[in-house]
Amino acid sequence: MPLVSMNEFLPKAKANKFAVGQFNMNNLEFAQAIVEAAIQEKSPFIYGVSEGALKYMGIEFTVAIAEAAAKKSGLPIALHLDHGSSFEVAMKCIRAGFSSVMFDGSHYPLEENIRLTKEIVKAAHAMGVSVEGELGTIGGVEDDISVDEADAALAKPEEAIRFWEETGVDALAIAVGTAHGMYKGEPKIRFDIIREVAAKVPVPIVLHGGSGVPDDAIREAIQCGVGKINVNTENQIACTDKIREVLGKDSKVYDPRKYLGPAREAMIEVVAEKIRLFGSSNQA
């Protein structure tokens, strides 16, 4: 099966009150773990790729790995640019074979964010590619971008509704109290904002910073209108912890397969658990 846009499954997710996971692809083992878990659970999913990961893996390898996963699994899989910084980066990804892109204009004034997002939506939709936009500032660390929690700004519902009306994005990421990375305490998610915006826009709300959010909060967010949830840090931690464990037990290990294989298995468990929590099992 070829890669698909998020519109192949996100409308169904919103209508049926489940969420599709975006799991970031950082190397081959991440890609394999994510698709293996999805095959087990018969779930659609989104490969998220940040600009940092693109530089690390190379765009040709990234697309080839995602296409191989889609062909092998037969699942509806979107290859999605995560936190794209410009029109040029988004177009480069689309030309290379990405089926979905995000433009993160949340650091611009509202009018400029709308203008820039509209340009990308127009070009991407002409190519059958879905677009995610963002409003408000999500705290935490993502690649080399760090936003102090004190500087994180919640999305204003009326601005989020206007943003969707004027841009026509296919998924709307709004800052509601989550953060990239793991939390020091329990996140205070503004379910009222999710509920108010989701009631007025037909596309699903995206929850960034899904790693470490309590299960009950995830379930409530989905009931309020979240249809896409991003997870990366939990996979990174599971991967790295397992590698440390293997190497810590035997200093003579040097074959990467001896520690990357167990790391991959650890990530399969994380992804499968998230898919079940999000309710997307058997939705492929």
C-alpha positions in Angstrom: 0.0 0.0 0.0 1.4 3.5 -0.8 1.8 6.2 1.8 -1.4 8.1 2.4 -2.4 11.5 3.6 -3.8 11.9 7.1 -7.2 12.5 5.6 -7.4 8.7 5.0 -8.0 8.1 8.7 -8.2 11.4 10.8 -11.9 12.2 9.9 -12.8 8.7 11.0 -10.8 9.2 14.2 -12.7 12.4 15.1 -16.1 10.9 14.2 -15.5 7.7 16.2 -13.7 9.2 19.2 -10.3 7.6 18.8 -6.8 9.1 18.1 -4.1 8.1 15.6 -0.6 8.2 17.0 2.3 10.1 15.4 5.5 8.3 16.4 8.7 9.9 15.4 11.1 8.1 13.1 14.7 8.8 14.2 16.4 5.8 12.6 15.7 2.4 11.1 15.0 0.7 14.4 12.4 3.3 15.4 10.7 2.9 12.0 10.7 -0.9 12.3 9.4 -0.9 15.9 6.6 1.5 15.1 5.3 -0.5 12.1 5.7 -3.8 13.9 3.5 -2.6 16.7 1.0 -1.2 14.3 0.8 -4.5 12.4 0.2 -6.3 15.7 -2.6 -3.9 16.6 -4.0 -3.4 13.0 -3.8 0.3 13.4 -3.1 3.3 11.1 -0.3 5.5 12.2 1.8 8.5 11.3 5.6 8.6 11.0 6.6 12.0 12.3 10.0 13.3 11.0 11.5 16.5 12.4 13.9 18.6 10.4 16.7 17.4 12.7 15.8 13.8 11.9 15.8 14.6 8.2 19.3 16.0 8.4 20.4 12.9 10.4 18.9 10.2 8.1 18.7 12.0 4.8 15.5 12.7 3.0 15.9 9.8 0.4 16.5 7.2 3.1 13.6 8.5 5.2 11.1 8.3 2.4 12.4 4.9 1.3 12.1 3.4 4.8 8.5 4.7 5.2 7.5 3.4 1.7 9.0 0.0 2.6 7.0 0.0 5.8 3.8 0.8 4.0 4.4 -1.8 1.3 5.2 -4.5 3.9 2.4 -3.8 6.3 -0.5 -2.9 4.0 -1.5 -0.4 6.7 -2.6 3.2 6.0 0.6 5.1 6.9 1.2 8.8 6.6 4.8 10.2 6.3 4.5 13.6 8.0 6.9 16.5 8.4 6.9 17.5 12.0 7.3 21.2 13.0 8.2 22.3 9.5 9.8 25.8 9.6 9.1 27.1 6.1 7.3 26.8 2.8 10.5 25.7 1.2 11.1 22.8 3.6 7.5 21.7 3.2 7.7 21.7 -0.5 11.0 19.8 -0.5 9.4 17.1 1.6 6.3 16.9 -0.6 8.5 16.6 -3.7 10.5 13.8 -2.1 7.4 11.8 -1.3 6.0 12.9 2.1 2.2 12.5 2.2 1.6 15.0 4.9 3.3 18.1 6.3 3.1 20.4 9.3 3.9 24.1 9.2 4.6 25.5 12.6 4.0 29.2 12.4 3.1 29.5 16.1 6.0 31.8 16.8 4.6 34.3 14.2 1.8 36.9 14.9 -1.6 35.4 14.2 -2.1 37.2 10.8 1.3 36.1 9.6 0.8 32.5 10.8 -2.5 32.4 8.8 -0.9 33.9 5.7 2.0 31.5 5.6 -0.1 28.4 6.5 -2.6 29.2 3.7 0.2 29.2 1.2 1.3 25.7 2.2 -2.3 24.4 2.4 -2.9 25.6 -1.1 0.2 23.9 -2.6 -0.1 20.8 -0.5 -3.7 20.2 -1.2 -3.1 20.5 -4.9 -0.7 17.5 -4.5 -3.1 15.5 -2.3 -1.0 16.1 0.8 -2.5 16.8 4.2 -1.4 19.8 6.3 -1.3 20.4 10.1 -1.1 23.9 11.5 -0.2 25.1 15.0 -1.5 27.9 17.2 -0.1 28.8 20.6 3.4 27.9 21.9 4.1 24.4 23.2 6.8 24.3 25.9 9.7 21.8 26.2 12.5 20.7 24.0 12.1 19.4 20.4 15.4 18.9 18.5 17.3 22.1 19.0 14.2 24.2 19.8 13.7 24.9 23.5 10.7 26.8 24.9 10.6 27.5 28.6 7.4 26.5 30.2 6.9 30.0 31.5 7.0 31.2 27.8 4.5 28.6 26.6 1.3 30.3 25.5 -2.1 28.7 25.5 -4.1 28.9 22.3 -7.1 31.3 22.4 -10.2 29.3 21.2 -11.6 32.2 19.1 -8.2 32.6 17.3 -8.0 28.8 16.8 -11.4 28.7 15.2 -10.6 31.6 13.0 -7.2 30.1 12.1 -9.0 26.9 10.8 -11.7 28.9 8.9 -9.1 30.9 7.0 -6.4 28.2 6.4 -8.4 25.0 5.9 -5.8 22.8 7.6 -6.6 19.1 8.0 -5.4 18.9 11.6 -5.1 21.7 14.2 -2.4 21.6 16.9 -3.2 24.0 19.7 -1.3 24.6 22.9 -3.4 23.4 25.8 -0.8 22.7 28.5 1.2 19.8 27.2 5.0 20.1 26.5 7.6 18.3 24.4 9.8 15.9 26.4 9.0 14.3 29.8 7.2 16.2 32.6 8.6 17.2 35.9 5.1 17.1 37.4 1.7 16.2 36.0 0.7 18.4 33.0 -2.4 20.6 33.5 -4.3 20.1 30.2 -7.0 22.6 29.4 -9.7 20.3 28.3 -12.1 23.2 28.0 -10.1 24.7 25.2 -10.0 21.4 23.3 -13.7 21.0 23.7 -14.6 24.5 22.7 -12.4 24.5 19.5 -13.3 20.9 18.5 -17.0 21.7 18.6 -16.5 24.5 16.1 -14.0 23.0 13.6 -14.6 19.7 11.7 -11.0 18.5 11.8 -9.3 16.8 14.8 -7.3 18.6 17.4 -3.6 17.5 17.7 -2.0 16.9 21.1 1.7 17.5 20.9 3.9 16.3 23.8 1.9 13.1 24.4 4.8 11.3 26.2 4.3 11.1 29.9 0.7 12.4 29.9 -1.4 10.2 32.3 -3.7 7.7 30.6 -6.9 9.2 32.0 -5.9 12.6 30.6 -5.3 11.1 27.2 -8.7 9.4 27.2 -10.4 12.6 28.3 -8.6 14.6 25.6 -9.8 12.2 22.9 -13.4 12.4 24.1 -13.0 16.2 23.9 -12.0 16.1 20.2 -8.3 15.2 20.0 -7.7 12.8 17.0 -3.9 12.9 16.7 -1.4 12.4 19.5 2.4 12.8 19.1 4.8 10.5 20.9 8.6 10.6 20.7 10.3 11.0 24.0 8.9 7.7 25.5 10.3 5.8 22.6 13.7 7.5 22.9 13.9 6.7 26.6 12.9 3.1 26.1 15.5 2.7 23.3 18.3 4.3 25.3 17.5 2.6 28.6 17.6 -0.8 26.9 20.9 0.0 25.2 22.4 1.1 28.5 21.2 -2.1 30.1 22.7 -4.4 27.5 26.0 -2.6 27.4 26.1 -2.3 31.2 25.8 -6.1 31.6 28.6 -7.0 29.1 31.3 -4.5 28.2 32.5 -6.9 25.4 29.4 -6.4 23.3 30.3 -4.5 20.1 27.9 -5.8 17.5 25.2 -3.0 17.2 22.6 -5.6 16.5 23.1 -7.0 20.0 21.8 -3.8 21.6 19.7 -2.2 18.8 17.6 -5.4 18.5 16.5 -5.3 22.2 16.1 -1.6 21.9 13.7 -2.1 19.0 11.7 -4.7 21.0 11.4 -2.2 23.9 10.0 0.4 21.6 7.5 -2.1 20.1 6.0 -2.4 23.6 5.7 1.3 24.0 4.0 1.9 20.7 1.6 -1.0 21.0 0.6 0.2 24.4 0.0 3.8 23.1 -2.1 2.5 20.1 -4.3 0.6 22.5 -4.7 3.6 24.8 -5.5 5.9 21.8 -8.2 3.4 20.7 -6.9 3.0 17.1 -6.4 -0.8 17.3 -8.4 -2.6 14.5 -9.1 0.7 12.8 -6.8 0.1 9.8 
